[in-house]
Amino acid sequence: MPAAVPQAAVLVLHGGRADGLEAPPPWNLPGARMRPFVRMIGRATAGQGVVLGTVRYRHRGWNGDRQDAARDARQALSELADRVGEVPVVLLGHSMGGRAALRVAGHPSVRGVVGLAPWCPPGEPVAHLAGSRVALVHGDRDRTTDPRASEEFVRRARAGGAEARMIPVPGGDHAMLRRPGFWHRLTTRLVTGLLDPTARPPRAAAR
């Protein structure tokens, strides 16, 4: 049967480092960790014309004012539009990838953002998120990025006009290796909810 005409897309952004100009290796753990999410989202959206893509970073780090991961995310959005047309896009980012996804969420193609244990330093911009739909998921045992910073980001984003919320994961760690099935299922529900323009994001309790 012919492939479904693209109707929407999910762009996945894996984690990285604060600094690092070297290219990510062909097989890197942050990228590998996102593959189960991609598989589950792919199964949930099969036959619906949803294109799944992954951002390929040129450098492993954010690298201060260079903001390399955000630059690569913007480039990926442009390349995606060239390939499949102007379809709505949901961004799914982990850690540094979550920061990059939030930075580029003002792009006209972006319908919403799901950030997993995102890196949200103090003072991250939120004005461009007005009218956007954002869900941040953060484990309370994360020792790499701070769940309190995600809470503060959501508070500021809401004050600026975003439809933003924080979902805590009791016992969750940064790599999402504790309770992985819960992370995968919740993330799939959030992403598919954002893909549906008529649906509200699902309410989820971390159990």
C-alpha positions as CSV (number, residue, x, y, z in Angstrom):
1,M,0.0,0.0,0.0
2,P,1.2,3.5,-0.6
3,A,2.7,5.4,2.3
4,A,0.3,7.8,4.1
5,V,0.7,11.4,3.0
6,P,2.6,13.3,5.8
7,Q,0.1,15.0,8.1
8,A,2.4,15.9,11.1
9,A,5.8,15.2,12.4
10,V,7.6,14.4,15.7
11,L,11.2,15.7,15.9
12,V,13.3,14.1,18.7
13,L,16.2,15.8,20.3
14,H,18.5,13.7,22.5
15,G,20.7,15.0,25.3
16,G,24.2,16.2,25.3
17,R,26.7,18.3,27.3
18,A,27.0,21.9,28.5
19,D,30.3,22.2,26.5
20,G,31.8,20.1,23.8
21,L,32.8,21.0,20.2
22,E,33.5,17.4,19.1
23,A,30.9,15.6,17.0
24,P,28.7,13.0,18.7
25,P,30.0,9.5,18.0
26,P,27.9,7.3,15.7
27,W,26.7,5.3,18.7
28,N,26.1,7.6,21.7
29,L,24.1,6.8,24.8
30,P,21.9,9.9,24.8
31,G,20.7,9.1,21.3
32,A,20.3,5.4,22.1
33,R,18.2,6.2,25.1
34,M,15.6,8.0,23.0
35,R,15.1,5.0,20.6
36,P,12.5,3.3,22.8
37,F,10.4,6.5,22.8
38,V,10.6,6.7,19.0
39,R,9.5,3.1,18.6
40,M,6.5,3.5,20.9
41,I,5.4,6.7,19.3
42,G,5.8,5.1,15.9
43,R,3.5,2.2,16.9
44,A,1.0,4.6,18.4
45,T,0.9,6.8,15.2
46,A,1.2,4.0,12.6
47,G,-0.9,4.8,9.5
48,Q,-1.7,8.3,10.6
49,G,0.9,10.1,8.3
50,V,3.1,11.1,11.2
51,V,6.8,11.4,10.2
52,L,9.4,10.7,12.9
53,G,12.7,12.4,12.8
54,T,15.8,12.9,15.0
55,V,18.0,16.0,15.1
56,R,21.6,15.3,14.3
57,Y,23.9,17.6,16.3
58,R,27.1,18.8,14.8
59,H,28.6,19.2,18.3
60,R,28.0,17.4,21.6
61,G,27.6,20.5,23.6
62,W,25.4,23.6,23.9
63,N,28.5,25.7,24.0
64,G,27.4,28.9,25.7
65,D,26.3,31.7,23.4
66,R,26.8,29.5,20.4
67,Q,23.7,27.5,21.3
68,D,24.7,24.8,18.9
69,A,21.9,22.4,19.7
70,A,19.3,25.1,19.2
71,R,20.9,26.1,15.9
72,D,20.8,22.4,14.8
73,A,17.1,22.1,15.8
74,R,16.2,25.2,13.7
75,Q,18.1,23.7,10.8
76,A,16.3,20.4,11.3
77,L,12.9,22.1,11.2
78,S,13.8,23.8,7.9
79,E,15.0,20.5,6.4
80,L,11.9,18.7,7.6
81,A,9.7,21.3,5.9
82,D,11.7,20.9,2.7
83,R,11.1,17.1,2.8
84,V,7.5,16.8,3.9
85,G,6.0,20.2,3.5
86,E,4.6,22.6,6.1
87,V,3.2,20.1,8.6
88,P,2.7,20.7,12.3
89,V,5.6,19.4,14.4
90,V,5.8,18.2,18.0
91,L,9.2,18.5,19.6
92,L,10.4,15.8,22.0
93,G,13.6,16.7,23.8
94,H,15.6,15.2,26.7
95,S,18.0,17.1,28.8
96,M,20.0,19.5,26.5
97,G,17.6,18.4,23.8
98,G,14.8,19.7,26.0
99,R,16.4,23.1,26.3
100,A,16.9,23.2,22.5
101,A,13.3,22.2,21.9
102,L,12.1,25.0,24.2
103,R,14.3,27.5,22.5
104,V,12.9,26.8,19.0
105,A,9.3,26.3,20.1
106,G,8.4,29.7,18.6
107,H,8.9,28.3,15.1
108,P,5.7,28.6,13.1
109,S,5.6,24.8,12.4
110,V,5.9,23.8,16.1
111,R,2.6,22.7,17.7
112,G,3.9,21.8,21.1
113,V,6.9,20.6,23.1
114,V,7.4,17.7,25.5
115,G,10.6,18.1,27.6
116,L,12.0,15.1,29.5
117,A,14.3,16.1,32.4
118,P,15.0,19.3,30.5
119,W,18.0,21.6,31.2
120,C,16.3,24.9,32.2
121,P,19.0,27.3,33.5
122,P,17.8,30.4,35.3
123,G,16.7,33.2,32.9
124,E,15.8,30.9,30.0
125,P,13.6,32.9,27.6
126,V,9.9,32.3,27.7
127,A,8.3,35.2,25.9
128,H,8.3,33.3,22.6
129,L,6.2,30.5,24.2
130,A,3.1,32.6,24.5
131,G,0.2,30.5,23.1
132,S,2.4,27.4,22.9
133,R,1.6,24.0,24.6
134,V,4.4,22.7,26.7
135,A,4.7,19.7,29.0
136,L,7.8,19.1,31.1
137,V,8.3,15.7,32.8
138,H,11.0,15.5,35.5
139,G,12.0,12.8,38.0
140,D,12.4,13.9,41.6
141,R,15.7,11.9,41.9
142,D,17.4,13.7,39.0
143,R,20.9,14.8,40.0
144,T,21.9,16.1,36.6
145,T,19.2,18.7,35.8
146,D,17.0,20.2,38.5
147,P,13.3,19.4,38.7
148,R,12.8,22.7,40.6
149,A,14.2,24.6,37.7
150,S,11.6,22.9,35.4
151,E,8.9,24.0,37.9
152,E,10.1,27.5,37.8
153,F,10.3,27.5,34.0
154,V,6.7,26.3,33.8
155,R,5.6,29.0,36.2
156,R,7.3,31.7,34.2
157,A,6.0,30.3,30.9
158,R,2.4,30.3,32.2
159,A,2.8,33.9,33.3
160,G,3.9,34.7,29.8
161,G,0.9,33.1,28.2
162,A,2.0,29.6,27.5
163,E,-0.2,26.5,28.2
164,A,2.5,24.9,30.2
165,R,2.6,22.2,32.9
166,M,5.0,20.1,34.9
167,I,4.5,16.4,35.5
168,P,6.7,15.0,38.3
169,V,7.9,11.4,38.3
170,P,8.4,10.1,41.8
171,G,11.6,8.1,41.9
172,G,12.6,9.1,38.4
173,D,16.2,9.7,37.5
174,H,17.9,11.7,34.7
175,A,18.5,8.9,32.3
176,M,14.9,7.7,32.8
177,L,16.2,4.2,33.6
178,R,14.1,3.9,36.7
179,R,10.5,3.1,35.8
180,P,11.3,3.2,32.0
181,G,7.9,1.9,31.0
182,F,6.2,4.7,32.8
183,W,8.4,7.3,31.0
184,H,7.7,5.7,27.6
185,R,4.0,5.4,28.0
186,L,3.5,8.9,29.5
187,T,5.6,10.5,26.8
188,T,3.7,8.7,24.0
189,R,0.4,9.9,25.5
190,L,1.7,13.5,25.7
191,V,3.1,13.5,22.2
192,T,0.0,12.0,20.6
193,G,-2.2,14.4,22.5
194,L,-0.3,17.3,21.1
195,L,-0.5,15.8,17.6
196,D,-4.3,15.9,17.8
197,P,-5.4,19.5,17.3
198,T,-8.8,18.9,18.9
199,A,-7.5,17.1,22.1
200,R,-6.4,18.6,25.3
201,P,-3.1,17.2,26.7
202,P,-3.9,14.1,28.8
203,R,-3.7,14.5,32.6
204,A,-1.3,12.0,34.1
205,A,-0.5,11.0,37.6
206,A,2.9,9.5,38.2
207,R,2.1,6.2,39.7
